[in-house]
Amino acid sequence: MTGLGGKCIDVAGASSANGTAVQLYDCNGSAAQTWTVGNTDNSIRALGKCLDVTAASTANGAKVQLYECNNTAAQKWTASNGALVNSGSGKCLDVTDRSTANGARLQIWTCGGTTNQLWNLPGSGTPTPTPTTPTGTNLDDAAKKNVAMQLVSAAENSSLDWRAQFSYIEDIGDGRGYTAGIIGFCSGTGDMLELVEAYTRTKPGNVLAGYLPALRNVNGTSSHAGLDPNFPRDWRTAANDSVFQAAQESERDRVYFNPSVRDGKNDQVRALGQFAYYDAAVMHGYEGMRQIRSRALNRAKPPAQGGDERTWLNAFLDERVIEMKKEEAHSDTSRVDTAQRVFLNNGNFNLNTPLTFAVYGQQFRIG
């Protein structure tokens, strides 16, 4: 794999020891520069080990190393517009200080489409620089997806720092029991149960595994029976585990994000419309979002059925607001009125940054 200055991604000293630095170096065809990509677990491998973000950090400047493969998000990478995006952080593989010197360390950094974040993978051509939020991309573009996560976090947690929400947990009094994590998994709606089951399949004996019987019993209710008093404490403990963080992201994508984006693409709406579907699924469940869409069809048609995109999205958001007002806990509709509707009125169908919006009276800016 080659990058800045035509140099290769290289394992320092050709060492396979855990923690060995990964760097830029003159290409020499050695095993230390022979990487396998396209693995089923989204890992990138050399010398029998994986390209890994040190300590599963999400901070800009966190160094990349070689480490024993462990299937965590810190070792999962997705190719996007010539960049390699780390699943654990949403950030891009980057050459420190844009240096072309032999030994320049690799790190993760906020994706910017710059030349020090562009990589020529085996079987690919030379990538072309693209902006962080390129016009016309779908919501599953890495940069757009990060914007979507920030928008939801602003509405759910009054913060753009969505990765700080792995440890979030409280009962917000909406009849769904405990609400927790990056997407508001609920003990009363089944998605929290599915998350802890997935976590336990990957890591048996984790700190939350013992609560599975109680989570099964309270599913469909607002009860905390069998969870109190220590479940919130243990949830916060688990949130420090990169395996649990990866499980939260995986379940978010499986249950909410991927189906919503797929439906948006099928309706031929762009990133804003795909986000409107996703945000509705976060609050009302995926099936709830589908019911909102079904009612909106009585007002307008999506582009895939010959309708106008703006008219269709207004109809969908109108039905979303009606649904929100049915529950006291969700009766504040500002996440639609002063955020999504603002983007729509501005014609920002591609959800391009910068975005300025308000939720619950609090002002935010992305980009």
C-alpha positions in Angstrom: 0.0 0.0 0.0 1.5 3.3 -1.1 0.7 6.8 0.0 2.4 10.2 0.3 5.5 10.6 -1.9 4.9 7.2 -3.4 6.2 5.5 -0.3 4.9 2.3 1.3 3.2 1.5 4.6 5.9 -0.3 6.5 6.3 -2.2 9.8 9.4 -0.8 11.5 12.3 -3.2 11.6 10.1 -5.9 10.0 9.2 -6.8 13.6 6.0 -8.8 14.4 6.1 -7.8 18.1 2.9 -6.3 19.5 3.2 -2.5 19.5 5.7 -2.2 16.6 5.4 1.2 14.9 3.8 1.5 11.5 5.5 4.1 9.3 6.1 5.4 5.8 9.2 4.1 4.1 10.8 3.6 0.7 9.1 0.7 -1.0 11.3 -2.5 -1.0 8.9 -5.4 -1.6 9.6 -6.9 1.8 7.1 -8.8 4.0 7.0 -5.8 6.2 5.3 -3.9 3.4 3.1 -6.7 2.2 -0.4 -6.0 3.5 -3.7 -8.0 2.9 -6.8 -5.9 2.5 -10.4 -6.9 1.9 -10.4 -9.4 4.8 -13.9 -10.4 6.0 -13.3 -8.7 9.4 -12.2 -5.5 7.7 -8.8 -5.8 9.1 -5.5 -4.9 7.3 -2.8 -7.4 8.0 1.0 -7.9 7.7 3.4 -10.3 9.3 0.4 -12.2 10.7 -0.9 -9.3 12.7 -3.2 -6.4 12.3 -3.0 -2.6 11.7 -4.2 -1.3 15.0 -4.9 2.1 16.7 -2.9 2.2 19.9 -5.1 1.7 23.0 -8.2 1.9 20.8 -7.8 5.7 21.1 -10.1 8.0 19.1 -8.0 11.1 19.6 -6.4 13.0 16.8 -2.7 12.0 16.7 -3.2 8.5 18.1 -0.4 6.4 16.7 -1.0 3.3 14.6 0.8 0.1 15.4 1.0 -3.6 14.6 -0.8 -5.8 17.1 -2.3 -9.2 17.6 -5.6 -9.4 15.7 -8.6 -9.2 18.1 -11.5 -8.2 15.9 -12.0 -4.8 17.7 -13.1 -1.6 16.0 -9.6 -0.3 16.5 -8.5 -2.8 13.9 -11.3 -2.4 11.4 -10.7 -0.1 8.3 -13.0 0.9 5.5 -11.8 2.3 2.1 -13.7 5.6 1.3 -12.8 7.9 -1.5 -9.1 6.9 -1.4 -8.9 7.2 2.4 -8.8 4.4 5.0 -11.3 5.1 7.8 -11.0 3.5 11.2 -14.3 2.1 12.4 -13.5 2.7 16.1 -12.8 6.4 15.7 -14.3 7.4 12.4 -11.0 9.0 11.6 -8.6 8.5 8.7 -5.2 6.8 8.5 -2.8 9.8 8.2 0.9 10.5 7.9 2.1 12.6 10.8 3.0 16.2 9.8 2.5 15.3 6.1 6.1 14.1 6.2 7.6 12.0 3.3 10.7 11.1 5.3 11.5 7.5 5.9 10.2 6.6 9.3 7.3 9.1 9.4 4.8 7.6 11.8 1.2 6.8 10.8 -1.6 8.1 13.0 -5.3 8.7 12.9 -6.7 12.2 12.3 -10.0 13.8 11.4 -10.7 13.0 7.7 -9.9 15.9 5.4 -9.3 14.4 2.0 -5.7 15.7 2.0 -2.9 13.9 0.2 -1.4 12.5 3.5 -4.7 10.6 4.0 -4.9 9.0 0.5 -3.7 5.5 -0.1 -3.2 3.4 -3.2 -4.5 -0.1 -2.2 -3.6 -3.3 -3.9 -5.5 -3.4 -7.2 -6.6 0.2 -7.1 -5.5 3.3 -8.9 -4.1 6.5 -7.5 -6.8 8.2 -5.4 -8.0 11.7 -6.1 -8.3 14.1 -3.1 -11.9 14.8 -2.1 -13.4 17.2 0.5 -14.4 15.9 3.9 -18.1 16.0 3.0 -18.2 15.7 -0.8 -21.4 16.9 -2.6 -23.8 14.2 -3.6 -22.5 11.3 -1.4 -24.9 9.1 0.6 -25.1 9.1 4.3 -23.0 5.9 4.6 -20.0 7.9 3.3 -17.6 8.0 6.3 -17.6 11.7 6.7 -21.4 12.0 6.2 -21.9 9.2 8.7 -19.9 11.1 11.3 -22.1 14.2 10.7 -25.2 12.0 11.2 -23.8 10.7 14.5 -23.1 14.3 15.7 -26.6 15.4 14.8 -28.2 12.5 16.7 -25.9 13.1 19.7 -26.9 16.8 19.8 -30.6 15.8 20.0 -30.1 12.8 22.3 -27.3 14.0 24.6 -26.9 17.8 24.0 -23.4 17.2 22.7 -21.7 16.8 19.4 -19.2 14.3 20.9 -21.1 11.1 20.2 -18.2 8.9 21.2 -18.5 10.2 24.7 -21.9 8.6 24.9 -20.8 5.0 25.1 -21.2 5.3 28.9 -24.4 7.3 29.0 -27.3 5.7 30.9 -30.4 7.0 32.6 -34.2 6.5 32.8 -35.7 9.5 31.0 -39.2 8.7 32.1 -40.6 7.7 28.7 -41.8 4.3 29.7 -38.9 2.5 28.0 -36.9 1.8 31.1 -33.2 2.6 31.0 -31.9 4.5 27.9 -28.2 4.1 27.3 -25.3 4.3 24.9 -24.6 6.0 21.6 -28.0 5.5 20.2 -30.3 5.3 23.2 -30.6 1.5 23.5 -33.5 0.8 25.8 -34.1 -1.9 28.4 -37.8 -1.9 27.6 -37.7 -2.1 23.8 -35.4 -5.1 23.1 -32.4 -3.4 21.5 -30.5 -3.2 24.8 -31.0 -6.9 25.3 -29.8 -7.6 21.7 -26.7 -5.4 22.3 -25.7 -7.2 25.6 -26.3 -10.6 23.9 -24.0 -9.6 21.0 -21.4 -8.3 23.4 -21.6 -11.5 25.4 -21.2 -13.7 22.3 -18.0 -11.8 21.5 -16.8 -11.6 25.1 -18.3 -14.2 27.5 -18.2 -13.3 31.1 -18.3 -9.6 30.6 -19.6 -7.3 33.4 -23.0 -7.1 31.8 -23.5 -10.8 31.0 -25.1 -11.5 34.4 -27.9 -9.1 33.7 -29.2 -11.0 30.6 -32.0 -12.8 32.5 -33.2 -9.5 34.0 -33.1 -7.8 30.6 -35.2 -10.5 29.1 -37.7 -10.2 31.9 -38.1 -6.4 31.7 -38.2 -6.3 27.9 -41.5 -4.6 26.9 -41.8 -2.8 30.2 -40.4 0.2 32.0 -39.3 -1.9 35.0 -35.8 -2.0 36.4 -36.4 -5.3 38.2 -33.2 -7.3 38.5 -31.1 -4.3 37.2 -31.0 -2.0 40.1 -28.9 -0.9 41.9 -25.7 -1.7 40.0 -26.6 -2.0 36.3 -25.9 1.7 35.6 -22.5 1.4 37.3 -21.6 -1.7 35.4 -22.8 -0.3 32.1 -20.4 2.6 32.6 -17.6 0.1 33.4 -18.3 -1.9 30.2 -18.2 1.4 28.2 -14.5 1.5 28.8 -14.1 -1.8 26.9 -13.4 -1.4 23.2 -15.2 -4.6 22.5 -18.4 -3.2 24.0 -17.9 0.1 22.1 -17.6 -1.9 18.9 -20.7 -3.9 19.8 -22.7 -0.6 20.3 -21.6 0.6 16.9 -22.3 -2.7 15.2 -25.8 -2.9 16.7 -26.5 0.7 15.8 -25.7 0.0 12.2 -27.5 -3.3 12.0 -30.7 -2.2 13.6 -31.0 1.5 12.7 -28.5 3.0 10.4 -28.0 0.5 7.6 -31.8 -0.2 7.0 -32.6 3.5 7.1 -29.9 4.4 4.6 -31.0 1.5 2.4 -34.6 2.7 2.4 -33.5 6.3 1.6 -31.5 5.1 -1.4 -34.4 3.0 -2.6 -36.6 6.2 -2.3 -33.9 8.1 -4.2 -33.5 10.7 -1.5 -30.1 12.1 -0.8 -28.1 12.3 2.5 -30.6 14.6 4.2 -33.5 12.4 3.5 -31.5 9.3 4.5 -30.7 11.1 7.8 -34.4 12.0 8.3 -35.2 8.3 8.1 -32.4 7.3 10.4 -33.2 9.9 13.1 -36.8 8.8 13.0 -35.7 5.1 13.4 -33.5 6.1 16.4 -36.5 7.6 18.2 -39.4 5.5 17.0 -37.7 2.2 16.0 -37.1 1.1 12.5 -40.7 -0.2 12.1 -42.0 3.0 13.6 -40.0 4.9 10.9 -41.6 2.7 8.3 -45.0 3.5 9.6 -44.3 7.3 9.4 -43.1 6.8 5.8 -46.3 4.9 5.0 -48.5 7.7 6.3 -46.4 10.3 4.4 -47.3 8.4 1.2 -50.8 9.7 1.6 -49.4 13.2 1.3 -46.7 12.9 -1.4 -44.5 10.5 -3.3 -40.7 10.0 -3.0 -38.5 10.7 -6.0 -38.4 6.9 -6.8 -42.1 7.1 -7.5 -41.9 10.3 -9.5 -42.3 12.8 -6.7 -40.4 15.9 -5.8 -37.7 15.4 -3.1 -38.4 18.6 -1.2 -42.2 17.9 -1.1 -41.7 14.3 -0.1 -39.3 15.2 2.8 -41.6 17.9 4.1 -44.4 15.3 4.1 -42.3 12.8 5.9 -41.2 15.4 8.5 -44.8 16.5 9.0 -45.8 12.9 9.9 -42.7 12.6 12.1 -43.8 15.7 14.1 -47.3 14.2 14.5 -45.8 11.0 15.8 -43.5 12.8 18.2 -46.3 14.8 19.8 -48.1 11.6 20.8 -45.6 11.1 23.6 -44.9 13.8 26.3 -41.2 12.8 26.5 -40.8 13.5 22.7 -43.2 16.4 22.4 -40.4 18.9 21.8 -40.0 18.7 18.0 -37.0 21.0 17.6 -34.8 18.2 16.3 -37.1 18.5 13.3 -38.2 22.1 13.3 -34.9 23.9 13.9 -32.5 21.3 12.5 -33.7 19.0 9.7 -36.4 21.4 8.4 -33.8 24.2 8.4 -31.4 22.1 6.2 -34.3 21.2 3.9 -35.5 24.9 3.6 -31.9 25.8 2.7 -31.9 23.2 0.0 -29.0 21.3 1.7 -30.1 17.9 0.4 -26.5 16.6 0.5 -26.1 17.5 4.2 -22.9 19.4 3.4 -21.1 21.2 6.2 -21.0 23.7 7.8 -24.3 23.0 9.5 -25.8 25.5 12.0 -28.9 24.4 13.9 -30.6 24.3 17.3 -32.1 21.5 19.4 -34.0 22.2 22.6 -32.9 25.8 22.3 -29.2 25.0 22.3 -27.2 26.2 19.3 -24.8 23.9 17.5 -22.4 24.1 14.6 -20.8 21.2 12.7 -17.9 22.0 10.4 
